[in-house]
Amino acid sequence: MATDAWSPPPVLLTVDLVVLTLREGRLCVLLVGRGEDPFQGMLALPGGFLNHAGEEILDAAHRELSEETALAAGLVHLEQLATYGNAGRDPRGRVVSVAHLAIAPGLPEPVAGTDAMDAAWFPAEAVLSGEVELAFDHRRIVTDGIERARTKLEVSALATAFCGELFTIAELQQVYEAVWGTELDTRNFYRKVQAVKGFIIPVGSGRRTTGGRPARLYRAGPQTVLFPPLTRPVPSITKEETREEGE
């Protein structure tokens, strides 16, 4: 019995980057202004199509990081986040995006390149709340990327990727507070961090003056999995929120 000829549907592949850093104690995400349609002029995540069929996805992510932002990929923690492929996510056709999470400390002002009009850092909370509108489904991707970072801070040494080569425990605490979006008790945090062997290593007798007494310096240790984990605090419910729920 004859069967109809079948051919694979045309599908395009892109990479998108959720680039996170801390600026003045706030968690920030890198966004670019789109220089072409669709959504010309709107803010979006840096990213783009594969250069050619033989380009590896991770290589494409590194290339886009450099081309659209002029950031040195070798200094950035980069990991694959998730794949996004809803049929209607891109008006140009069926476009599947392999999103990546990139993290580095104290990243400089970015420089837009190729098809981006501009590139700048935006507070993460402004993107999560919808105050800053993004093209495509990029707000969902940013939300997933930040939640990945928040979760990994509990069970891995990812927090040190936000720090420089040498840092104080107070600076490490600032990372957790900025990413988790909550204040932490200093003594409790110090105790929990010191309880995880190999998480951070003291650097000789080096100390850094931060306005008070000199603070001891540390570097990232060999331990990449935190045990016991640093559990994220559960958001407290105010009396007003409780009253609204009961209405």
C-alpha positions in Angstrom: 0.0 0.0 0.0 1.4 3.4 -1.0 2.1 5.9 1.6 2.4 9.7 1.3 6.0 11.0 1.2 7.1 12.6 4.5 9.5 15.4 5.0 10.6 16.9 8.3 9.1 20.3 9.2 11.4 23.3 9.0 12.7 24.2 12.5 15.2 26.9 13.3 17.5 26.8 16.4 18.6 29.7 18.5 20.5 30.2 21.8 19.4 32.8 24.4 21.4 33.9 27.4 20.2 34.8 30.9 23.3 36.7 32.1 23.2 37.6 35.8 25.5 39.7 38.0 25.4 41.8 41.1 25.6 45.6 40.7 25.6 47.8 43.8 24.2 44.9 45.8 21.3 44.2 43.4 20.8 41.2 41.2 20.8 42.4 37.6 20.0 40.7 34.2 21.5 41.7 30.9 19.1 42.9 28.2 19.6 44.1 24.7 17.4 46.4 22.5 16.4 44.5 19.3 17.6 46.2 16.2 15.4 44.4 13.8 12.0 42.8 13.4 10.3 41.0 15.0 9.8 43.2 18.0 12.3 45.8 16.8 13.1 48.3 19.6 11.9 46.0 22.4 14.1 44.6 25.1 15.1 41.0 24.9 17.7 38.5 26.0 21.0 38.4 24.1 21.1 35.5 21.7 20.6 34.5 18.1 20.6 31.7 15.5 23.3 29.1 14.9 26.0 30.4 12.5 25.9 27.1 10.5 24.7 23.5 10.8 28.0 22.4 12.2 28.2 24.9 15.1 27.9 23.4 18.5 25.2 24.8 20.7 27.6 25.7 23.6 30.0 27.4 21.0 27.0 29.4 19.7 26.2 30.5 23.3 29.8 31.7 23.9 29.8 33.5 20.5 26.6 35.3 21.1 27.8 36.4 24.6 30.8 38.0 22.9 29.1 39.4 19.8 26.1 41.0 21.4 27.6 42.2 24.7 31.4 42.2 24.3 31.7 40.2 27.5 34.6 37.7 27.8 33.0 34.3 27.8 36.0 32.7 29.5 35.3 34.7 32.7 31.7 33.7 32.9 30.1 30.6 34.5 27.9 29.2 31.7 25.5 26.3 31.8 22.5 25.1 29.8 19.2 26.2 31.3 16.3 24.7 29.3 14.8 24.3 25.9 11.9 26.5 24.8 9.9 25.4 21.7 6.2 26.4 21.9 4.9 26.6 18.4 3.8 30.2 18.6 6.7 31.7 20.5 8.3 33.3 17.4 6.3 35.0 14.6 9.1 34.0 12.1 8.1 30.3 12.3 8.9 27.3 14.4 12.0 28.5 16.3 13.4 26.4 19.2 15.7 28.2 21.7 18.3 26.5 23.9 18.6 28.9 26.8 21.8 29.2 28.9 22.4 30.7 32.3 25.6 32.9 32.6 26.9 34.3 35.9 30.0 36.4 36.7 31.0 38.9 39.3 31.2 42.7 38.8 30.6 42.5 35.0 31.2 45.9 33.3 28.8 48.0 31.2 28.1 45.9 28.1 28.6 47.0 24.6 25.9 46.1 22.0 26.9 44.5 18.8 25.7 42.8 15.6 21.9 43.1 15.6 21.4 44.7 19.0 20.7 48.4 19.3 21.8 48.7 22.9 22.8 46.5 25.9 22.3 47.3 29.5 21.8 45.9 33.0 18.3 45.9 34.5 17.2 45.0 38.1 16.0 41.4 38.1 12.9 42.3 40.1 11.8 44.8 37.5 11.9 42.0 34.9 10.2 39.4 37.1 7.4 41.8 38.0 6.7 42.7 34.4 7.6 46.3 34.9 10.2 45.8 32.2 8.5 44.2 29.1 10.4 41.7 27.1 10.0 40.3 23.5 9.1 36.7 22.7 8.8 34.5 25.8 11.9 35.9 27.4 10.3 36.9 30.7 9.6 33.2 31.2 13.2 32.3 30.4 14.5 35.0 32.8 12.1 33.7 35.5 13.4 30.1 35.0 17.0 31.3 35.0 16.7 33.2 38.3 14.9 30.3 39.9 17.7 28.0 38.8 20.2 30.3 40.4 18.2 30.6 43.6 17.8 26.8 43.9 21.5 26.1 43.1 22.6 28.5 45.8 21.0 26.2 48.3 22.8 23.0 47.2 25.9 24.1 45.3 28.8 26.5 45.4 27.3 28.7 42.6 27.3 31.7 44.9 31.1 32.0 44.5 30.6 32.6 40.8 29.1 36.0 41.7 32.2 36.8 43.8 35.7 37.8 42.7 38.7 35.6 43.3 38.9 36.7 46.9 35.9 37.7 49.0 34.7 38.1 52.5 31.8 36.2 54.1 29.9 39.4 54.2 30.2 39.7 50.4 29.1 36.1 50.0 26.1 36.8 52.2 25.3 39.8 50.0 25.1 37.4 47.0 22.6 35.1 48.8 20.5 38.1 49.9 20.5 39.7 46.4 19.6 36.4 44.6 17.1 35.1 47.1 15.6 38.6 47.6 15.6 38.4 51.4 17.8 39.5 54.3 19.7 36.9 56.3 20.9 36.8 59.9 24.6 37.4 59.8 25.6 35.1 62.6 23.4 32.3 61.4 24.8 32.7 57.9 28.4 32.7 59.1 27.7 29.5 61.1 26.1 27.7 58.2 28.8 28.6 55.7 31.6 27.5 58.1 29.7 24.2 58.6 30.1 23.2 55.0 33.7 21.8 54.7 35.5 22.8 51.5 32.9 25.4 50.5 35.2 28.4 51.1 38.9 28.4 52.1 40.6 31.2 54.1 43.4 32.9 52.4 46.4 33.1 54.7 46.2 36.2 57.0 44.7 38.4 54.3 42.0 40.8 55.4 39.9 43.5 53.8 38.8 46.7 55.4 35.1 47.4 54.6 34.4 50.4 56.9 34.5 48.4 60.2 37.2 46.1 61.4 39.2 44.2 58.8 37.4 41.1 57.5 39.0 37.8 56.6 39.4 36.9 53.0 38.3 33.6 51.4 38.4 31.9 48.0 36.2 29.2 46.5 37.0 25.8 47.8 37.0 22.4 46.1 33.5 21.4 47.4 30.9 22.1 44.7 28.0 20.3 46.5 26.9 21.8 49.8 26.2 19.5 52.6 24.4 20.4 54.7 22.6 22.7 52.2 22.0 26.4 52.8 18.2 26.3 52.8 16.4 29.3 51.4 14.2 31.1 53.9 10.4 30.7 53.5 8.9 34.1 52.7 6.9 35.4 55.7 3.2 36.1 55.3 2.1 39.4 56.7 -1.2 40.0 58.6 -2.5 42.0 55.7 -1.9 39.1 53.2 -3.5 36.6 55.6 -6.6 38.9 55.9 -6.8 39.2 52.1 -6.7 35.4 51.7 -9.5 35.0 54.1 -11.8 37.4 52.3 
